[in-house]
Amino acid sequence: MDMKLEVVVIPVSDVERAKDFYKALGWRLDADIATDEAFRVVQLTPPGSPTSVIFGTAVTEQEPGTAQGLHLVVSDIDAAREELVGRGAEVSEAFHDAGGIFHHAGTASRVAGPDPKRQSYSSFLSFNDPDGNGWVLQEVTNRLPGRIDPAESSFSSADDLAAALRRAATAHGEHEARTGQADENWPDWYADYMVREQAGIELPS
């Protein structure tokens, strides 16, 4: 049986302020329902995400600001930072971890700049909402094997698809340089590359 994570609850102190903050980031407002003065639920969804967040009044007993390490996956960490800053968020500079694997809690092990090799899963940004709930953006360009079924590959947004096409174009240029000839079947090569990259399986040469 599939068990899809679709909702994450975040604790906030001021529902209207939190709603305005996340809407300003470009998140889609899915619901704002109050059954009475004591109970209100607000749901928003980040662009391209299958998972939404909810907050409100009498929704959780967690203290406001205690949700930490909430992850948003992006295909381009630099473009993501530029967009968030443009929407008024206070975002960290891009960083990678001193240990080279995921990232430590806090900021002590942060190394300035994206991962030097620009390896997938290794470059990050962070920001907080008005209550201090902590978000991390993680750059993922090539999934680990087995994470996505190649028969069910999809792209969550036009931006993600465009980024995948750019990476395929670069790889295809290298492919043509190796073979020494133009590839008339480049659409097939692009498609194969993009599906393999997303599924985390061996890329075409």
C-alpha positions in Angstrom: 0.0 0.0 0.0 1.3 3.4 -0.9 1.8 5.8 2.0 2.3 9.3 0.7 3.5 12.1 2.9 1.1 14.9 1.9 0.8 17.2 4.9 3.4 18.6 7.4 2.1 20.6 10.4 4.1 23.7 11.4 3.5 25.6 14.7 2.9 29.3 14.4 1.9 32.1 16.8 0.2 34.4 14.4 -1.9 32.6 11.7 -2.4 35.6 9.5 1.2 36.7 9.6 2.3 33.1 8.7 -0.2 33.0 5.9 1.0 36.3 4.4 4.7 35.1 4.7 4.2 31.8 2.8 1.9 33.4 0.2 4.6 36.0 -0.4 7.0 33.1 -1.2 4.7 32.1 -4.0 3.1 29.1 -2.2 -0.4 28.2 -3.3 -3.1 28.8 -0.8 -5.2 25.6 -0.8 -7.5 26.2 2.2 -8.4 28.6 5.0 -11.1 27.1 7.1 -12.4 28.2 10.5 -15.2 26.1 12.1 -15.5 28.6 15.0 -13.3 31.2 16.7 -11.2 28.5 18.4 -10.3 26.4 15.4 -8.8 27.4 12.1 -6.7 25.5 9.5 -4.7 27.1 6.7 -3.0 24.9 4.1 -0.4 26.1 1.5 1.7 24.2 -1.0 5.2 25.1 -2.2 5.5 25.3 -6.1 5.7 21.9 -7.6 5.5 20.1 -4.3 3.3 17.0 -3.6 3.4 17.8 0.1 1.6 20.8 1.7 2.0 22.5 5.1 -0.8 23.3 7.5 -1.0 25.6 10.5 -3.6 27.5 12.3 -5.4 27.8 15.7 -5.7 24.6 17.8 -4.0 22.6 15.1 -0.9 21.5 17.1 0.4 21.6 20.6 4.0 22.2 19.5 5.5 25.5 20.5 5.7 28.1 17.7 9.1 28.0 15.9 10.0 24.5 17.0 9.7 22.9 13.6 13.3 22.6 12.2 15.0 21.0 9.3 12.0 21.2 7.0 13.5 20.5 3.5 12.6 21.9 0.1 14.3 20.3 -2.9 15.3 22.5 -5.8 17.2 21.8 -9.0 19.3 25.0 -8.9 20.4 26.5 -5.5 21.5 29.8 -6.9 18.3 30.4 -8.8 16.3 29.4 -5.8 18.1 31.9 -3.6 17.6 34.7 -6.1 13.9 34.0 -6.3 13.4 33.8 -2.5 15.4 37.0 -2.0 13.3 38.7 -4.7 10.2 37.6 -2.7 11.4 39.3 0.5 12.7 36.3 2.4 15.9 36.5 4.5 17.9 33.6 3.1 21.4 32.4 4.0 24.2 32.3 1.4 24.6 28.9 -0.3 26.6 26.5 1.9 27.8 22.9 2.0 28.8 20.8 5.0 32.3 20.3 6.3 31.7 16.5 6.5 30.5 16.3 2.9 27.4 14.3 3.8 24.0 16.0 4.2 24.4 18.8 6.8 24.8 19.1 10.5 22.3 20.8 12.8 23.1 24.4 13.5 25.7 26.4 11.6 29.0 25.3 13.1 29.8 22.9 10.3 28.7 25.1 7.4 31.2 25.9 4.7 30.5 28.9 2.6 29.5 28.3 -1.0 27.8 25.4 -2.8 29.5 22.1 -2.9 32.8 22.6 -4.9 32.0 19.6 -7.1 28.4 20.6 -7.3 27.4 17.0 -6.3 23.7 16.3 -6.1 22.3 16.5 -2.5 25.3 18.5 -1.2 24.4 22.2 -1.6 22.1 24.1 0.7 20.4 27.3 1.7 18.4 28.1 4.9 15.7 30.5 6.0 13.2 30.9 8.8 9.6 31.9 8.9 8.5 34.8 11.2 8.2 32.3 14.1 11.6 30.8 13.6 10.5 27.5 12.0 13.6 26.5 10.0 13.6 25.6 6.4 16.5 24.2 4.3 16.7 24.1 0.6 18.7 21.2 -0.9 19.9 21.1 -4.5 19.2 17.7 -6.1 20.0 17.3 -9.8 20.7 13.5 -9.9 18.7 11.2 -7.8 20.3 8.2 -6.0 19.5 4.8 -7.6 16.1 3.5 -6.9 14.5 6.8 -5.7 12.3 7.2 -8.8 10.8 4.5 -11.1 12.1 5.4 -14.6 8.8 4.2 -16.0 7.0 7.0 -14.0 9.4 9.9 -14.4 7.9 13.4 -14.3 8.9 17.0 -13.7 7.1 19.1 -11.1 7.4 22.4 -12.8 8.5 24.1 -16.0 11.6 25.4 -14.2 12.6 21.9 -13.3 12.0 20.6 -16.8 14.0 23.5 -18.3 16.9 22.8 -15.9 16.9 19.1 -16.9 16.9 20.1 -20.5 19.9 22.3 -20.0 21.8 19.5 -18.3 20.9 17.2 -21.1 22.0 19.7 -23.7 25.4 20.0 -22.0 25.8 16.3 -21.8 24.7 15.8 -25.4 27.3 18.3 -26.6 30.0 16.3 -24.9 28.5 13.1 -26.5 28.7 14.7 -29.9 32.3 15.8 -29.3 33.2 12.2 -28.4 31.5 10.7 -31.4 32.7 13.5 -33.7 29.4 13.8 -35.5 26.1 15.5 -35.2 23.3 13.4 -33.6 20.1 13.6 -35.6 18.3 11.6 -32.9 19.1 14.1 -30.2 15.5 14.2 -28.9 15.7 10.5 -28.1 19.1 11.0 -26.5 17.8 13.9 -24.4 14.7 11.9 -23.3 16.8 8.9 -22.3 19.3 11.1 -20.4 16.6 13.0 -18.5 14.7 9.9 -17.4 18.0 8.1 -16.4 19.2 11.2 -14.5 16.0 11.5 -12.6 15.9 7.8 -11.7 19.5 7.8 -10.6 20.6 5.1 -13.0 23.6 5.0 -15.4 23.6 7.9 -17.8 24.0 7.4 -21.6 27.5 8.1 -22.9 
